[in-house]
Amino acid sequence: MRKLRFAILLPVIQVAIAIILLRLAGPPGFSYPPTLLICWGVNAPAKLLAAAVSSLETGMGWELPGFPSIDVVDPIFFLGIIVVWFLVGFALDRRNSLRQQTEINIFDFPLHGSLAALGGLFLYLAMLDFAEPSASNMGAHRFTHATLVLLWSASLIWLGGRKLLQDVRLRRPR
């Protein structure tokens, strides 16, 4: 019996869910439908990547082609979904082998520190949404988006912090 590969399965499922949610959200307008905010919240790291690329697009004056019939996001958002959920699936696939890790490499501290820092950024963004729930045209659905971003924040801070503590324990001289 073959082992289930989360690194392949999760990106496929998440892209399909994102496409369905974005189609239900409809064309871009002046409001944010709940399905759009749920899609953005579930894929918060991908949305952050898409926002960074969008800022570069605006600043540099170049544009990326969009997917046909999906006007809400650009291809970078979907690429971000694939990358984020591949990494989540890869971590799930390797969770047993990582428990027996006995030494650290040079990339562990920056990687785990970056995860915790990204979690801190998401915590800040979620707190902004909670502090001003009616500050934009997201309306009452902003709470849903903030809750999903807060869940990402908690997960990343917990994972990054836990791994940093393991790295410190492994680095200690015996």
N, C-alpha and C positions, 0 to 999 in steps of 0.2 A: 504494500500500500504506500503510495507516494505521500510525502509530507506536504501539507498546505503551505504555500508560499505567500505570506502576507505582503512581501515586497512587490509582488506582481498584482495580487488581488486588490489591495487597498487603493492604489492609484486608479485602477480601472473603475472600481465602484465609486470612488469619490468624484471622478470626472463625470461619470454618468449622473450621479446625484446633483452635481453642480449644474450640468446642462439642463436637467429637469427643473431645478429650482429657478434658474435664470429664465427659462422659457415661461414658467408660471408667473414670474415677476413682470414680464412684458417688456415693451420698449422703454428706454430711459426717459424719464420725465422729471417733474419737479417734486415728486414724492419718492419715498423709499418703501416699496412693498415689503411686508414681513418676510416673504420668501427670499428676497434679495439680501436682507440683513442676516437671515439665517445662513445663507450660502457664504456671505462674507465672514460671519463669525466662526463657522465650522472650518473655514479655510483661511483663518486670520494671517498666518505667516505668508501664504501665497498672496493675499491682498496687500500686505506690507511690501512685498517684492514688486507687485504691479504698481503700487503707488510710487515707489522709488523710481521705477523705469518711466512711469508717466511724467514725473518731475524732470527726468533727463530729457524726455521727448520734448517737453515744453521749452526747457532751457536751451536745447541744442537745435530745435526747429525741425526734427525729423519725426516721422510717424511710422508706426507698424501697421500692417494690414490687419483688419479684424476678421473674425470668423463670420461666414455668411449666416444671416438671420439671427445672430446673437449680437445685439448692439450694446449690451451692458458693460462688457469687459473686453479686454484685448487678449491676444494669444499668450502674453506673458503671465497673466493670471492662471490660465490653464497649465502652462509649463510649471508655474509655481506649485499648483495643486499636485501635479505628477511628482515633482521633486520632493515636496513635503511629505506626501503620503508614501512615497517609496522609502524615504528615510525612516518614517515611523514603522513601516512594515519590515524593513531591514533590521531595525532595532528589536522588533518583536520576534523575528526569525532567529536572531542571535542572542536572545535574552538568557538562555541557559549557558551558552559558552562564555558569556561575559561575566557570569557569576564566579567562575573559576579563575578569573584573571589574577595573575600573581605578580605582574610587573607593569609599569606604565611606560609609555613612550613620550617623546617630546611634544606631540600634538594633543595629548590628553588634557593638560591644564588649559590651554587656550580654547579648545573645543568645549569643554565642560563649563568654563567661565563664560563663554559666549552664549551658551544655552541659558545660563542663569541670568545674564544681562538682557537677553531677548525677552525672557520672562518678566524681568523688571520693566522693560519698555511696554510690554502688553499690560502689565499691572497699571502703569501710568495712564495708558490709553483707556483702559476700562474705567479707571477712577474718573477720568474726564467725562466719559459718557454718563456715569452714575451721578456726578456732581451737577451736570446741566442736562437733565433728561429731555427738556423741551427746547434746547438751544438751536436746534436745526429743524429741518422739515422731516426728520426721521420720526418725530412724534413719539407715541407710546412704545413703538417697536424698538426704540433705541435701547431700552432696558434688556430686551432679548439679545441684541447684538453685544451689549456690554457684558452680559452674563457669559456668553460663549467666549469672548476674548479673555475674561477673567479665568475661565477654566483652562484656556491655553496658558495663561500666565502662571497659574498654580502648578500645572503639569511641568512646564519648562523650569521654573524655579526649583521645584522639588527634584526633578531629574538631574539638573545641572548641579545643584547643591549636594545631592547625595553622591554623585560621581566625583565631585571635588573632594568630599570627605574621604572617599575610598582612595583617591589619588594620594592624598596626604598620608593616609595610613600606610599605603604601599611604599611611599617614598621614605618613610621614617627608617633610620638605621636600626638594625636588629642586634 
